Amino acid sequence: MRYLADDACTFDGTIATDTAVSIGDFVIATDTVGIQPVSTQATVAEALAGFAGVALQDKPAGIDQIRGNSRPGRIRIATAGVWEATCTDALEIGDALTFHQGADTVAAQAVAKVAEDEGAIGIALAAKDAGAGVARFRLFVKRMAP
């Protein structure tokens, strides 16, 4: 996934030493575990319940302090901005987007068209034909993570 433009509206979230997150991963936040990639969730509904934003830093498992951070156990998360992510659905400008549901888990860096705005994490900013490709969208997070 790739960040393109606009104010990313960032915050630093708590992350466990044993948690790995890649830059560009959609992430959730929980009161008990902190930041985790959405791929730890089995369904889109579970991922939406804790959605926090997009990771702006790589965080390998086993590392407590990310290079460039002043405090250990923290990772920078974006809650807005214009992004590009893998998408196989046909899109029109203004279509609502949510996480792509994989076979067993939610995909960490892919989006899918959703019929209802209720489960949306963004809106399409460009039309796209069905099949492999990239969706350009505006990300929005409806709740701020702990």
N, C-alpha and C positions, 0 to 999 in steps of 0.2 A: 504494500500500500504506500501511497506517496502523498505528502502534504504539498499543496500548490500555493495557496494564498489566504489572505485575510488574517484577522487577529485570532490566534489559536486559543486564547483564554485558558491559560494553564494553571495547574496546581501541583503540588508535590504530595503524592500519596505514599502511605506506608506499604512496604513490601518485605516479605520474609526472605531470609538469606537463601533458603532452598528453592525459591520460586524463580523460574526463568521466564523472561518476557523479551520478545523481539521488538525492535523499533517498528512502528506501524501496526502492532497488534491492537485489536479492540480489547479493552480490559473491563473487568468488573471490580467492584470494591465490596468487601464484607467487613463486618465489625470484628470478626474473629481472626480472619486470615490476612486481611488487607487486599492489596491489588493482586489480581490473577488474570491471565488471558481468558477470553471468553471460551476458548477451546477446552477449558476445564468443565464446561457446562454441557449437559446432554441435549437440551432443547433451547430454541430461541426464546421461549417464555422465561426460562430460568436466567438466561443471559440478560434479557431486558430488565429483569427485576433488580439487578445490581449494576447495570451499565454505568461506567464512570467516564469513558472517553477512549482516546487512542494514545498508546505509549509513544513518547517522544525520545526515549532512550532505550538502548539494549541493556538487559540485566541478566547476565548468566547465573545459573544456579550455583550456589556456593560462594557467591560474592556478596559481601555485606554493604560495601560502599561503592556506588557507581562512580567511575572517573568523572570529575567535573562537578560532583555534588559536594556541598559543604557538610552535609549530615549523612551518616550511615542509615540504611534501612528506608531510603526514600527514592522515588522515581517520579519523573515529570510526566504529567498527563495533559493532553489537549482535550478541551470540551467543545470546541467549535472549529471553524475554518472550512476551506474548500479542499477536498481530497479526491484521489483516484484509487479505486479498488477493483479487483477482479469481479466480473459479473457476467453471467451467461444469459440473462433475461433481456428481452427487447424493452427499451425504455423511451419514454417521451419526457420532455422537460416538465418538471413538477411532480413526477411520479414519486411516491413514498418508497423509501428503501429501508430494509432491516438487515440483520445478519443472515448469511447463507447457512442453511441447515445442511451439515454434512451427513454421512452415513451413520456415525455414532456420536458425533459432537458438533458443536457450532464451529464454523470456520473462523479462524483468528483474523484473516485479512481479506474477506470476500463479502459482497453484499448481494441481496436479492430484492426484487420488486415485491411489495406487500400491498394488498388491496385496501387495507384499513390504515389510516394515519395513526391509530392507537399504538401499533407496534413499531412505528417508524423511528429510525435514528438519524435520518437525513432525507433530503430531497434531491432528485436528479436535476442537474444543471445543463445537461446535453442529451439529445436523443441518441439511441444506440440500437443497432439491429440485434436480433437474437443470435446466440452463439458466443464463442470465446471472445473476450474483449475486456475493456475497462470502462467503468462507470465513473463519471465526474459528478460529485455531489457535495452539498453543503451539510456538514455534520452538525447535529445539535444533541445536547444531553439535557434531558428533562429534569433530572435531579442531580444535586451535587453530592459526590461521594464523601464518606466520612473521613 
